Amino acid sequence: MVNELTGKVAIVTGGASGIGRATVERFTAEGARVVIGDIETDKGEELAAALGPDALFRRTDVSDPEQVAALVAAAVKSFGGLHVMVNNAGLSGIMHPRFLDDDLADFHRVMAVNVLGVMAGTRDAARHMAENGGGSVINITSIGGIQAGGGVMTYRASKAAVIQFTKSAAIDLAHYEVRVNAIAPGSVPTPFVASSASSMDQEQIERYEAKIRETMRADRPLKREGTPADVAEAALYFATDRSRYVTGTVLPVDGGASAGKAIRRKSDSPKSG
């Protein structure tokens, strides 16, 4: 299929880099007009300029509901409507060696971006969609919200909250033909891992990230590493009419990691001799 989003207008928060950028590029390639919401002004403006008249950048801090409302209003005013809302903007929080050392100093900021931002984006987009024939809301969570584990506790809690909110909103908004689904990426290289270790110097960050990636590869059933484009492909599915009877779901895009750890086989071991 080609041009699956022709005539559609979408918003992607956190759209200037990583998964958000890949989603913006995928949507515009399929014919959508896209508003990019992000706090990274230079990257956002550069991307919008590169994509031409079908893309617009608006600086938006999603932790402020007024800015989220203004982002939705800008999409409707500039492009005449809103059919797809991708709540992608997020923070990882700071990694601590153990929870007992966590001062919770980043709690309010992480929750404001990861949870409040998603709730405000869903609400404001759905207010327009409910009066204009429905639409699709896509919330980006994480396998960290599905699987328990050590480290970045606030981040995990925020992403679990996004899952529960998504399902609840899907039930509430189904009456208006507004579908709400979530994507849970895992093992996808983005600046997230490094940012959680921001208290380290560059060399420590590189070693830390390499160790995390090695562990992910060893545990992941599919050995191919995921990419932001893989997540964007899942977002495209939820944005199109192919998913018109799908709502309240959480789709892991993680190479099977949330299903379970990879099975170690003798044939996987290097041959001697």
SULVENKA-V575694 format. One record per residue. N is the residue number from 1. OMEGA is omega in whole degrees, 0 to 359 (* if undefined). BURIAL is + if it has 16 or more other ideal C-beta (glycine too) atoms within 10 Angstrom, else -. D_FIRST is the distance of its C-alpha to the first C-alpha in Angstrom with 2 decimals. Layout:
((N/OMEGA/BURIAL/D_FIRST) (N/OMEGA/BURIAL/D_FIRST))
This chain:
((1/177/-/0.00) (2/178/-/3.80) (3/181/-/6.97) (4/183/+/6.71) (5/177/+/10.40) (6/181/-/11.70) (7/181/-/15.22) (8/175/+/15.58) (9/182/+/18.51) (10/170/+/18.92) (11/173/+/21.94) (12/175/+/22.10) (13/187/+/25.68) (14/188/+/26.85) (15/184/+/24.08) (16/182/+/26.17) (17/174/+/25.98) (18/181/+/24.77) (19/180/+/22.08) (20/180/+/22.16) (21/179/+/21.60) (22/179/+/18.65) (23/177/+/17.10) (24/182/+/18.04) (25/179/+/16.52) (26/181/+/13.14) (27/180/+/13.17) (28/177/+/14.38) (29/179/+/11.84) (30/172/+/9.22) (31/181/-/11.79) (32/166/+/14.25) (33/192/+/17.96) (34/171/+/19.61) (35/181/+/23.26) (36/175/+/24.51) (37/183/+/27.52) (38/174/+/29.73) (39/179/+/33.38) (40/188/+/32.70) (41/183/-/33.20) (42/181/-/33.18) (43/181/+/29.95) (44/179/+/28.24) (45/178/+/29.50) (46/181/-/28.60) (47/180/+/24.95) (48/179/+/24.75) (49/181/-/26.47) (50/183/-/24.18) (51/175/+/21.05) (52/189/-/22.83) (53/180/-/23.11) (54/179/-/19.99) (55/180/+/21.83) (56/177/+/25.23) (57/172/+/27.53) (58/179/+/30.15) (59/185/+/32.60) (60/170/+/32.60) (61/188/+/34.60) (62/177/+/33.00) (63/178/+/36.34) (64/182/-/37.61) (65/179/+/36.27) (66/178/-/37.38) (67/177/+/35.15) (68/178/+/32.16) (69/179/-/33.01) (70/178/+/33.31) (71/178/+/29.88) (72/179/+/28.32) (73/180/-/30.55) (74/179/+/29.51) (75/181/+/25.79) (76/182/+/26.73) (77/186/-/29.23) (78/187/-/27.25) (79/172/+/23.83) (80/179/-/24.94) (81/176/+/23.62) (82/182/+/22.10) (83/184/+/19.18) (84/177/+/18.62) (85/178/+/21.53) (86/178/+/21.36) (87/187/+/24.95) (88/185/+/24.92) (89/181/+/28.30) (90/176/+/30.81) (91/180/+/34.01) (92/188/+/35.11) (93/184/+/38.84) (94/177/+/41.62) (95/175/+/42.14) (96/181/+/45.70) (97/178/-/47.43) (98/184/-/48.17) (99/179/-/47.75) (100/179/-/51.51) (101/183/-/51.11) (102/179/+/48.41) (103/179/-/49.99) (104/182/-/47.00) (105/182/-/47.28) (106/186/+/43.52) (107/187/-/43.00) (108/179/-/42.78) (109/180/-/40.49) (110/180/+/38.00) (111/181/+/38.04) (112/180/+/37.80) (113/189/+/34.63) (114/183/+/32.92) (115/180/+/33.96) (116/180/+/35.27) (117/179/+/32.46) (118/181/+/29.84) (119/179/+/31.92) (120/179/+/32.48) (121/178/+/28.85) (122/182/+/27.82) (123/186/+/30.71) (124/176/+/30.34) (125/182/+/26.61) (126/176/+/27.17) (127/177/-/30.09) (128/183/+/27.90) (129/183/+/25.03) (130/181/-/27.64) (131/185/-/28.88) (132/172/-/25.58) (133/177/-/23.60) (134/181/+/22.61) (135/184/+/20.12) (136/174/+/19.16) (137/183/+/21.62) (138/181/+/20.82) (139/180/+/24.02) (140/176/+/24.33) (141/182/+/27.16) (142/172/+/28.11) (143/173/+/29.22) (144/175/+/32.57) (145/179/+/32.41) (146/183/+/31.93) (147/174/-/34.32) (148/179/-/37.89) (149/180/-/39.38) (150/176/-/41.82) (151/179/+/41.42) (152/184/+/39.83) (153/181/+/40.88) (154/177/+/40.08) (155/180/+/36.52) (156/180/+/36.06) (157/181/+/37.65) (158/182/+/35.46) (159/173/+/32.22) (160/178/+/33.61) (161/179/+/34.40) (162/179/+/30.81) (163/181/+/29.75) (164/177/-/32.45) (165/181/+/31.79) (166/180/+/28.07) (167/181/+/28.94) (168/179/-/31.75) (169/179/+/29.81) (170/179/+/27.06) (171/184/-/29.86) (172/187/-/31.49) (173/181/+/28.53) (174/179/-/26.85) (175/183/-/29.19) (176/182/+/27.43) (177/173/-/23.83) (178/180/+/23.48) (179/181/+/21.74) (180/180/+/23.16) (181/180/+/21.96) (182/173/+/22.99) (183/181/+/21.79) (184/178/+/24.61) (185/174/+/24.19) (186/179/+/26.76) (187/178/+/27.88) (188/182/+/25.64) (189/174/-/27.71) (190/178/+/28.31) (191/185/-/31.62) (192/184/+/32.30) (193/180/+/34.40) (194/183/+/36.59) (195/179/-/37.10) (196/180/+/38.51) (197/187/+/41.20) (198/177/-/42.12) (199/180/-/45.81) (200/174/-/45.84) (201/189/-/46.35) (202/181/-/43.67) (203/178/-/44.93) (204/179/-/45.08) (205/181/+/41.55) (206/178/-/40.22) (207/180/-/42.18) (208/181/+/41.10) (209/179/+/37.40) (210/179/-/37.70) (211/179/-/39.49) (212/181/+/36.89) (213/180/-/34.06) (214/179/-/36.16) (215/179/-/36.73) (216/181/+/33.06) (217/182/-/32.23) (218/184/-/35.07) (219/188/-/34.11) (220/179/+/30.32) (221/175/-/29.27) (222/185/-/26.32) (223/176/-/27.98) (224/179/-/25.09) (225/180/-/25.48) (226/180/+/22.76) (227/174/+/21.46) (228/179/+/20.61) (229/177/-/17.04) (230/179/+/16.91) (231/178/+/18.07) (232/179/+/15.68) (233/177/-/12.74) (234/177/+/14.67) (235/178/+/15.27) (236/178/+/11.66) (237/181/+/11.47) (238/181/+/14.69) (239/186/+/13.77) (240/178/+/11.04) (241/176/-/11.91) (242/181/-/10.85) (243/187/+/14.29) (244/179/-/16.13) (245/183/-/18.87) (246/175/-/19.30) (247/179/+/22.11) (248/183/+/25.05) (249/174/-/23.50) (250/183/+/24.00) (251/174/+/21.49) (252/173/+/23.23) (253/196/+/21.36) (254/180/+/24.43) (255/179/+/24.31) (256/186/-/26.24) (257/181/+/29.12) (258/177/+/29.57) (259/181/-/29.76) (260/181/-/32.75) (261/179/-/34.21) (262/176/+/33.42) (263/178/-/35.79) (264/179/-/38.17) (265/180/-/38.78) (266/181/-/41.58) (267/180/-/39.22) (268/184/-/37.69) (269/179/-/41.09) (270/179/-/42.05) (271/179/-/44.21) (272/176/-/47.80) (273/*/-/49.91))
